[in-house]
Amino acid sequence: MSGRTIVVGLGNPLMADEGIGCRLVERLENEAGRFPGVRFVDAGTGGVRLLHLLADADTALLIDCAMMGAEPGAIRRFTPDQVESVKMLAHQSLHEADILGVIRMAEQLGQCPRRIVLFGIQPEKITCDRQLSPTLVDGMDRYLALIRQEIGPGADANAL
């Protein structure tokens, strides 16, 4: 990847598996020296703030919990044009946003990264709990390997 790359973890770490994106970015931040020029951001519940993060990037990798109807712990890689959101918003807070809606806003403003990749991870549980489910904990190394591979060749010689 060339140019400015950002890896964004999304989610709420107080809601069990909903916090997987934040946990993965936290782990990647600890090895940031391996990825010169890559910015790692825990965007939490993101909201419209994500719009500003995207504006500064040529490439964006977004990591989030996603209800995909898959087995708990499954990870899927996709681009914005390969998915359709069915998220229902309450429209009660600026912290609430649909990732695809924010990407559309960035496009309309001419501030969208040229390349966007989303990683969705199927949760096992979403409940008030600071701990990830055992299923997602067991998948952490696999998720990290896939994300490192996406960040760039040679980022993880042991990936996959």
C-alpha positions as CSV (number, residue, x, y, z in Angstrom):
1,M,0.0,0.0,0.0
2,S,1.3,3.4,-0.8
3,G,0.3,6.8,0.6
4,R,-1.4,7.4,3.8
5,T,-2.9,4.3,5.3
6,I,-5.2,4.2,8.3
7,V,-6.5,1.1,10.2
8,V,-9.6,1.8,12.2
9,G,-11.1,-0.3,14.9
10,L,-14.7,0.3,15.6
11,G,-17.0,-0.9,18.3
12,N,-17.9,-0.8,22.0
13,P,-15.5,-2.7,24.2
14,L,-18.1,-2.6,27.0
15,M,-20.4,-4.8,25.0
16,A,-18.4,-8.0,24.7
17,D,-17.8,-9.0,21.0
18,E,-19.0,-5.6,19.9
19,G,-15.5,-4.4,20.9
20,I,-13.5,-6.7,18.6
21,G,-12.4,-3.9,16.2
22,C,-11.0,-1.9,19.1
23,R,-9.2,-4.9,20.6
24,L,-7.6,-5.8,17.3
25,V,-6.4,-2.2,16.6
26,E,-5.0,-2.1,20.1
27,R,-2.9,-5.2,19.4
28,L,-1.8,-3.8,16.1
29,E,-0.7,-0.5,17.7
30,N,1.6,-2.5,19.9
31,E,3.6,-3.5,16.8
32,A,3.2,-0.3,14.9
33,G,7.0,-0.1,14.3
34,R,6.5,-3.0,11.7
35,F,4.2,-0.8,9.7
36,P,5.8,2.6,8.9
37,G,3.4,5.2,7.6
38,V,0.3,3.3,8.9
39,R,-1.9,5.0,11.5
40,F,-3.9,2.9,13.9
41,V,-7.0,4.4,15.4
42,D,-9.4,3.0,18.0
43,A,-12.5,5.0,16.9
44,G,-14.8,3.4,19.4
45,T,-18.4,3.8,18.4
46,G,-17.1,6.1,15.6
47,G,-20.1,8.0,14.5
48,V,-19.5,11.0,12.2
49,R,-15.9,11.2,13.6
50,L,-15.1,8.4,11.1
51,L,-15.7,10.9,8.3
52,H,-12.7,13.0,9.5
53,L,-10.5,10.0,9.8
54,L,-11.2,8.9,6.3
55,A,-10.5,12.4,4.9
56,D,-6.8,12.1,5.6
57,A,-6.3,8.6,4.1
58,D,-5.5,7.1,0.7
59,T,-6.3,3.6,2.1
60,A,-8.6,2.7,4.9
61,L,-9.0,-0.6,6.6
62,L,-12.1,-0.7,8.9
63,I,-12.5,-3.5,11.4
64,D,-15.8,-4.1,13.2
65,C,-18.2,-6.6,14.6
66,A,-20.8,-7.5,11.9
67,M,-24.0,-9.5,12.0
68,M,-23.6,-11.5,8.8
69,G,-25.5,-14.6,9.6
70,A,-22.3,-16.6,9.7
71,E,-20.8,-18.8,12.4
72,P,-19.7,-16.9,15.5
73,G,-16.0,-15.9,15.0
74,A,-16.2,-15.9,11.2
75,I,-14.3,-13.1,9.6
76,R,-15.1,-11.7,6.1
77,R,-13.2,-9.2,4.0
78,F,-15.2,-7.0,1.7
79,T,-15.3,-3.6,0.0
80,P,-18.1,-1.1,0.4
81,D,-19.6,-2.0,-3.0
82,Q,-19.8,-5.7,-2.0
83,V,-22.1,-5.2,1.0
84,E,-25.4,-3.5,1.9
85,S,-26.1,-2.2,5.3
86,V,-29.3,-3.3,7.1
87,K,-28.4,-1.4,10.3
88,M,-31.3,0.4,11.9
89,L,-30.4,3.7,13.4
90,A,-32.3,5.4,16.3
91,H,-31.0,8.8,15.1
92,Q,-30.6,10.0,18.7
93,S,-26.8,10.7,18.7
94,L,-24.0,11.9,16.5
95,H,-22.0,8.9,17.9
96,E,-24.4,6.7,16.0
97,A,-23.6,6.1,12.4
98,D,-23.7,3.5,9.7
99,I,-20.2,2.8,8.3
100,L,-21.5,2.7,4.7
101,G,-23.4,5.9,5.2
102,V,-20.3,7.6,6.4
103,I,-18.4,6.3,3.4
104,R,-21.1,7.7,1.1
105,M,-20.8,11.1,2.8
106,A,-17.0,11.0,2.3
107,E,-17.5,10.3,-1.4
108,Q,-20.0,13.2,-1.7
109,L,-17.5,15.5,0.0
110,G,-14.6,14.3,-2.2
111,Q,-12.8,13.1,0.9
112,C,-13.0,9.3,0.4
113,P,-9.9,7.1,0.4
114,R,-9.2,5.6,-3.0
115,R,-9.2,2.1,-1.4
116,I,-11.4,0.9,1.5
117,V,-11.4,-2.6,2.9
118,L,-13.8,-3.7,5.6
119,F,-13.3,-6.6,7.9
120,G,-16.4,-7.9,9.6
121,I,-16.3,-10.4,12.4
122,Q,-19.4,-12.3,13.4
123,P,-20.0,-11.9,17.2
124,E,-21.0,-14.8,19.5
125,K,-22.3,-12.5,22.2
126,I,-23.3,-8.8,22.5
127,T,-24.1,-8.0,26.1
128,C,-22.8,-5.8,28.9
129,D,-19.4,-7.4,29.4
130,R,-15.8,-6.2,28.9
131,Q,-14.6,-9.7,27.9
132,L,-14.7,-11.0,24.4
133,S,-16.3,-14.4,23.9
134,P,-14.0,-17.4,23.9
135,T,-14.7,-17.9,20.2
136,L,-13.4,-14.5,19.3
137,V,-10.5,-14.7,21.7
138,D,-9.5,-18.0,20.0
139,G,-9.7,-16.3,16.6
140,M,-7.5,-13.2,17.4
141,D,-4.3,-14.6,15.9
142,R,-6.1,-15.5,12.7
143,Y,-7.8,-12.1,12.4
144,L,-4.5,-10.3,13.0
145,A,-2.8,-12.3,10.4
146,L,-5.4,-11.4,7.8
147,I,-5.3,-7.7,8.7
148,R,-1.5,-7.7,8.6
149,Q,-1.6,-9.3,5.2
150,E,-3.9,-6.6,4.0
151,I,-1.7,-3.9,5.4
152,G,1.1,-5.0,3.1
153,P,3.3,-7.8,1.8
154,G,5.9,-9.0,4.2
155,A,4.0,-7.5,7.2
156,D,3.7,-10.9,8.7
157,A,5.9,-13.6,7.3
158,N,3.9,-16.2,9.3
159,A,0.5,-15.0,8.2
160,L,-1.9,-17.8,7.2
